[in-house]
Amino acid sequence: MKMLPIGIENFKELIDNKYYYVDKTALIKDVSSEKVALYTRPRRFGKTLNMSMLYYFFSNKEKENSYLFNGLEISKDKEACKHQNQYPVLFLTLKDMKRNHFEAQIDKFKSIISMLVDQYAELLDSPKLRESERKLLSQYLNEAAPVNKLMDALFNISVFLEKHYEQKTIVLIDEYDVPLQSAYLNGYYDEMIEFLRNVFSTVLKTNDALGKGVLTGCLRIAKESVFTGLNNFNVYSILQRKSSSCFGFTSEETKELLESYDLISCEATVKEWYDGYLFNQTEVYNPWSVLKYVKKGMEESPVPESFWANTSGNEIIYRYIQQGTAQMKVEFDELMKGNAIEKNIKSELTYREMDDIDNIYSFLLFTGYLKIEKSSDLYRYYLKIPNKEIEMIYVQIFSQWFDAVIKKNSTSFYTALYKGNEEEARKVLNAILFQSISYFDAKEDFYHGFLTGMLQEYHVISNRESGMGRFDLAVIPDDFSKRGLIIECKHAASLRSLKAESEVAAEQIREKQYIEGYLADGYTDFIGYGIAFYKKSCYITKLNKNR
């Protein structure tokens, strides 16, 4: 049984070590007809592995590795194979350009360029290059080039490669938008966009040495932002048909994988958790999560979980949730119920435009957090959460955000209860509930957990015996002379019955003598509260009791 290629992004390593491989070499044929192409897909959908595959196919430095493609789909295409190992290839990935400062990003880019020059060290002594050109390469190698020369590095190296090999240069840029996202999150976006605009335009736009350029990323950044003047530029996102099956696993590929590892009985579970993406008309599974699930199924038991959530942060989504409007909360309520919402989608974005909350759905679609169910009009689509895995990620993000809201308001809520001001406590509680989403308040134990979270900074206990029964919650003072709180919760059947249910809860505290149990232990002052909830509303009734 073959090993699973989890985390393997080098094509040669994968083939040589006989890892399980889902053949995506059809991408090579698609790329062969392009001058400059950008492929956008969500993270962990095989972009880097595919770029490594392109490198090993086209690079003239990998002729001894031509066997890697034996028996694969592309080997049947004799026309495409005429180009195998014929070109100098500059392959760089920007996925590690996640520094907090612009200067640190530039240092990282210098390191990337240095490694490219080292890969083609023969250029340093090439008689086909002028002395000034070899000197510039030495600057790149030693990471000593100033920023203005660094912006032209890919262009210059591609030109020098053409001179030396007398063949056009292929440029592969993986995860081109990672440095832009990092810049957006860390406050140096304008500097980063200007730098990359110059890098990309020089190497991809007015470059006679360029054979073809291929880029991958998560988002299609607007041309006027980073790809100014590129007219020979084609973009293939999840909306386009071309190459739609070249990233991620199709239904057939997933079924074959499960059969290979004797997990075909888990097909329905895998579909529920990791399927649901629609790239044009192609149904696609998340490859990272499917592989992780199969590995877990082989080693332990095939229990699904959200593997994708652990691959990187969800900072931008969390920021959107924090800034979200009331309308956005309503729309997310619908999404979390499994329903579709109809939204306009912008196929091009700048990260600056993401400050506009109206663009959140475009961002979530192209980064894999939503899927298209169907189109309703030009650029207008019905969107849904694609699968259970993504639903759990939203639950995690909303829980994190809601916990922060609770923590921010817990002191004012407790103070109102302690002072016996049930009206103020109700206002605080209702304001917080209004910000929650229905996914949570539909849960049976939500309100109990919600109140426990609100009071977690204090000595709170729950479901303990006192008097003649078990109360829901109590805040026990650390001094017998201080005031304690007893809370009984009710889940009302309607908004109209809220007040009556809270009175029933308060009366239960009296009838069951919950407070008397603590007074008998020596405490001198307790207030009881009956709190009734209905969806995003509550009502509080106070019961005073002291010795």
Secondary structure as UniProt FT lines:
FT   TURN            6..7
FT   HELIX           11..16
FT   TURN            17..18
FT   HELIX           26..32
FT   STRAND          36..40
FT   TURN            43..44
FT   HELIX           47..58
FT   TURN            60..61
FT   HELIX           63..69
FT   TURN            70..71
FT   HELIX           73..76
FT   HELIX           78..81
FT   TURN            82..85
FT   STRAND          89..93
FT   TURN            95..96
FT   HELIX           102..119
FT   HELIX           121..125
FT   TURN            127..128
FT   HELIX           131..141
FT   TURN            142..143
FT   HELIX           147..150
FT   TURN            151..152
FT   HELIX           153..165
FT   STRAND          169..174
FT   TURN            176..177
FT   HELIX           178..186
FT   HELIX           189..204
FT   TURN            208..209
FT   STRAND          210..217
FT   HELIX           223..226
FT   TURN            228..229
FT   STRAND          233..236
FT   TURN            238..239
FT   TURN            242..245
FT   STRAND          249..250
FT   HELIX           251..260
FT   TURN            261..262
FT   HELIX           264..266
FT   HELIX           267..274
FT   STRAND          277..279
FT   TURN            280..281
FT   STRAND          282..285
FT   HELIX           287..299
FT   HELIX           308..310
FT   HELIX           315..323
FT   HELIX           326..336
FT   TURN            337..338
FT   STRAND          341..344
FT   HELIX           351..355
FT   HELIX           357..359
FT   HELIX           360..366
FT   TURN            367..368
FT   STRAND          371..377
FT   TURN            378..379
FT   STRAND          380..384
FT   HELIX           388..418
FT   TURN            419..420
FT   HELIX           422..435
FT   HELIX           438..441
FT   TURN            444..445
FT   HELIX           446..454
FT   TURN            455..457
FT   STRAND          460..462
FT   STRAND          465..466
FT   TURN            467..468
FT   STRAND          469..470
FT   STRAND          473..475
FT   TURN            480..481
FT   STRAND          483..491
FT   TURN            496..497
FT   HELIX           498..511
FT   TURN            512..513
FT   HELIX           514..520
FT   TURN            521..522
FT   STRAND          525..534
FT   TURN            535..536
FT   STRAND          537..546
//
